[in-house]
Amino acid sequence: MEQMGEHNEPGTVQGNDLKDALVSALNRCSAENPSNTPDWILAQYLLGCLAAWNMGVQQRETWYGRDARPGVPMPRPRVVKRTATESAS
């Protein structure tokens, strides 16, 4: 089974814990049976999907001019309060 190493590239999933958990869950639920694909190959595929999603989210945040670093909270939108006369018009 191919091991995932530590990477600092955007969109990558680090470590083997998630991969091992996916392999175990796929095997336990026999989720590999319909496609006749080894559970570890399905786990690699799912991790690739997650990495692509993470990359896409980071690209979207960069596109909108927001900080794309994981764990950095998005700024709150500015709330504009209207006076009673502005609301009535």
CNS distance restraints for C-alpha pairs under 8 A (distance, minus, plus):
assign (resid   1 and name CA) (resid  40 and name CA) 7.09 0.50 0.50
assign (resid   3 and name CA) (resid  16 and name CA) 6.98 0.50 0.50
assign (resid   4 and name CA) (resid  14 and name CA) 7.12 0.50 0.50
assign (resid   4 and name CA) (resid  15 and name CA) 6.05 0.50 0.50
assign (resid   4 and name CA) (resid  16 and name CA) 6.00 0.50 0.50
assign (resid   5 and name CA) (resid  14 and name CA) 6.72 0.50 0.50
assign (resid   5 and name CA) (resid  15 and name CA) 5.97 0.50 0.50
assign (resid   5 and name CA) (resid  16 and name CA) 7.62 0.50 0.50
assign (resid   6 and name CA) (resid  14 and name CA) 5.29 0.50 0.50
assign (resid   6 and name CA) (resid  15 and name CA) 5.94 0.50 0.50
assign (resid   7 and name CA) (resid  12 and name CA) 6.66 0.50 0.50
assign (resid   7 and name CA) (resid  13 and name CA) 7.76 0.50 0.50
assign (resid   7 and name CA) (resid  14 and name CA) 6.26 0.50 0.50
assign (resid   8 and name CA) (resid  12 and name CA) 7.28 0.50 0.50
assign (resid  10 and name CA) (resid  54 and name CA) 7.49 0.50 0.50
assign (resid  10 and name CA) (resid  55 and name CA) 6.06 0.50 0.50
assign (resid  10 and name CA) (resid  58 and name CA) 7.73 0.50 0.50
assign (resid  11 and name CA) (resid  50 and name CA) 7.75 0.50 0.50
assign (resid  11 and name CA) (resid  51 and name CA) 4.53 0.50 0.50
assign (resid  11 and name CA) (resid  52 and name CA) 6.27 0.50 0.50
assign (resid  11 and name CA) (resid  53 and name CA) 7.28 0.50 0.50
assign (resid  11 and name CA) (resid  54 and name CA) 4.54 0.50 0.50
assign (resid  11 and name CA) (resid  55 and name CA) 4.26 0.50 0.50
assign (resid  11 and name CA) (resid  56 and name CA) 7.93 0.50 0.50
assign (resid  11 and name CA) (resid  58 and name CA) 7.74 0.50 0.50
assign (resid  12 and name CA) (resid  50 and name CA) 7.98 0.50 0.50
assign (resid  12 and name CA) (resid  51 and name CA) 4.87 0.50 0.50
assign (resid  12 and name CA) (resid  54 and name CA) 7.46 0.50 0.50
assign (resid  12 and name CA) (resid  55 and name CA) 7.88 0.50 0.50
assign (resid  13 and name CA) (resid  47 and name CA) 6.98 0.50 0.50
assign (resid  13 and name CA) (resid  50 and name CA) 7.56 0.50 0.50
assign (resid  13 and name CA) (resid  51 and name CA) 6.14 0.50 0.50
assign (resid  15 and name CA) (resid  19 and name CA) 7.88 0.50 0.50
assign (resid  16 and name CA) (resid  20 and name CA) 5.98 0.50 0.50
assign (resid  17 and name CA) (resid  21 and name CA) 6.14 0.50 0.50
assign (resid  18 and name CA) (resid  22 and name CA) 6.07 0.50 0.50
assign (resid  19 and name CA) (resid  23 and name CA) 6.13 0.50 0.50
assign (resid  19 and name CA) (resid  40 and name CA) 7.93 0.50 0.50
assign (resid  19 and name CA) (resid  43 and name CA) 6.03 0.50 0.50
assign (resid  19 and name CA) (resid  44 and name CA) 7.15 0.50 0.50
assign (resid  19 and name CA) (resid  47 and name CA) 7.25 0.50 0.50
assign (resid  20 and name CA) (resid  24 and name CA) 6.12 0.50 0.50
assign (resid  21 and name CA) (resid  25 and name CA) 6.08 0.50 0.50
assign (resid  22 and name CA) (resid  26 and name CA) 5.95 0.50 0.50
assign (resid  22 and name CA) (resid  43 and name CA) 5.55 0.50 0.50
assign (resid  23 and name CA) (resid  27 and name CA) 6.08 0.50 0.50
assign (resid  23 and name CA) (resid  39 and name CA) 5.43 0.50 0.50
assign (resid  23 and name CA) (resid  40 and name CA) 5.36 0.50 0.50
assign (resid  23 and name CA) (resid  42 and name CA) 7.72 0.50 0.50
assign (resid  23 and name CA) (resid  43 and name CA) 5.61 0.50 0.50
assign (resid  24 and name CA) (resid  28 and name CA) 5.94 0.50 0.50
assign (resid  24 and name CA) (resid  39 and name CA) 8.00 0.50 0.50
assign (resid  25 and name CA) (resid  29 and name CA) 6.09 0.50 0.50
assign (resid  26 and name CA) (resid  30 and name CA) 5.86 0.50 0.50
assign (resid  26 and name CA) (resid  31 and name CA) 4.99 0.50 0.50
assign (resid  26 and name CA) (resid  32 and name CA) 6.37 0.50 0.50
assign (resid  26 and name CA) (resid  39 and name CA) 5.90 0.50 0.50
assign (resid  26 and name CA) (resid  42 and name CA) 7.96 0.50 0.50
assign (resid  26 and name CA) (resid  43 and name CA) 7.73 0.50 0.50
assign (resid  27 and name CA) (resid  31 and name CA) 6.44 0.50 0.50
assign (resid  27 and name CA) (resid  32 and name CA) 6.84 0.50 0.50
assign (resid  27 and name CA) (resid  39 and name CA) 6.03 0.50 0.50
assign (resid  31 and name CA) (resid  39 and name CA) 7.73 0.50 0.50
assign (resid  32 and name CA) (resid  36 and name CA) 5.76 0.50 0.50
assign (resid  32 and name CA) (resid  37 and name CA) 5.41 0.50 0.50
assign (resid  32 and name CA) (resid  38 and name CA) 6.18 0.50 0.50
assign (resid  32 and name CA) (resid  39 and name CA) 5.55 0.50 0.50
assign (resid  32 and name CA) (resid  42 and name CA) 7.28 0.50 0.50
assign (resid  33 and name CA) (resid  37 and name CA) 6.92 0.50 0.50
assign (resid  37 and name CA) (resid  41 and name CA) 6.77 0.50 0.50
assign (resid  37 and name CA) (resid  42 and name CA) 6.87 0.50 0.50
assign (resid  38 and name CA) (resid  42 and name CA) 6.64 0.50 0.50
assign (resid  39 and name CA) (resid  43 and name CA) 6.17 0.50 0.50
assign (resid  40 and name CA) (resid  44 and name CA) 6.22 0.50 0.50
assign (resid  41 and name CA) (resid  45 and name CA) 6.25 0.50 0.50
assign (resid  42 and name CA) (resid  46 and name CA) 6.19 0.50 0.50
assign (resid  43 and name CA) (resid  47 and name CA) 6.17 0.50 0.50
assign (resid  44 and name CA) (resid  48 and name CA) 6.14 0.50 0.50
assign (resid  45 and name CA) (resid  49 and name CA) 6.31 0.50 0.50
assign (resid  46 and name CA) (resid  50 and name CA) 6.27 0.50 0.50
assign (resid  47 and name CA) (resid  51 and name CA) 6.13 0.50 0.50
assign (resid  48 and name CA) (resid  52 and name CA) 6.14 0.50 0.50
assign (resid  49 and name CA) (resid  53 and name CA) 6.15 0.50 0.50
assign (resid  50 and name CA) (resid  54 and name CA) 6.14 0.50 0.50
assign (resid  51 and name CA) (resid  55 and name CA) 6.17 0.50 0.50
assign (resid  52 and name CA) (resid  56 and name CA) 6.12 0.50 0.50
assign (resid  53 and name CA) (resid  57 and name CA) 6.18 0.50 0.50
assign (resid  54 and name CA) (resid  58 and name CA) 6.27 0.50 0.50
assign (resid  55 and name CA) (resid  59 and name CA) 6.16 0.50 0.50
assign (resid  56 and name CA) (resid  60 and name CA) 6.09 0.50 0.50
assign (resid  57 and name CA) (resid  61 and name CA) 6.21 0.50 0.50
assign (resid  57 and name CA) (resid  68 and name CA) 7.88 0.50 0.50
assign (resid  58 and name CA) (resid  62 and name CA) 6.21 0.50 0.50
assign (resid  58 and name CA) (resid  68 and name CA) 4.91 0.50 0.50
assign (resid  58 and name CA) (resid  69 and name CA) 7.33 0.50 0.50
assign (resid  59 and name CA) (resid  63 and name CA) 6.06 0.50 0.50
assign (resid  59 and name CA) (resid  68 and name CA) 7.37 0.50 0.50
assign (resid  60 and name CA) (resid  64 and name CA) 6.35 0.50 0.50
assign (resid  61 and name CA) (resid  65 and name CA) 6.26 0.50 0.50
assign (resid  61 and name CA) (resid  66 and name CA) 5.02 0.50 0.50
assign (resid  61 and name CA) (resid  67 and name CA) 6.42 0.50 0.50
assign (resid  61 and name CA) (resid  68 and name CA) 5.24 0.50 0.50
assign (resid  62 and name CA) (resid  66 and name CA) 5.51 0.50 0.50
assign (resid  62 and name CA) (resid  67 and name CA) 6.55 0.50 0.50
assign (resid  62 and name CA) (resid  68 and name CA) 5.78 0.50 0.50
assign (resid  66 and name CA) (resid  74 and name CA) 7.31 0.50 0.50
assign (resid  67 and name CA) (resid  72 and name CA) 6.94 0.50 0.50
assign (resid  67 and name CA) (resid  74 and name CA) 7.47 0.50 0.50
assign (resid  68 and name CA) (resid  72 and name CA) 7.58 0.50 0.50
assign (resid  82 and name CA) (resid  86 and name CA) 5.93 0.50 0.50
assign (resid  82 and name CA) (resid  87 and name CA) 6.34 0.50 0.50
assign (resid  83 and name CA) (resid  87 and name CA) 6.34 0.50 0.50
assign (resid  84 and name CA) (resid  88 and name CA) 6.31 0.50 0.50
assign (resid  85 and name CA) (resid  89 and name CA) 6.62 0.50 0.50
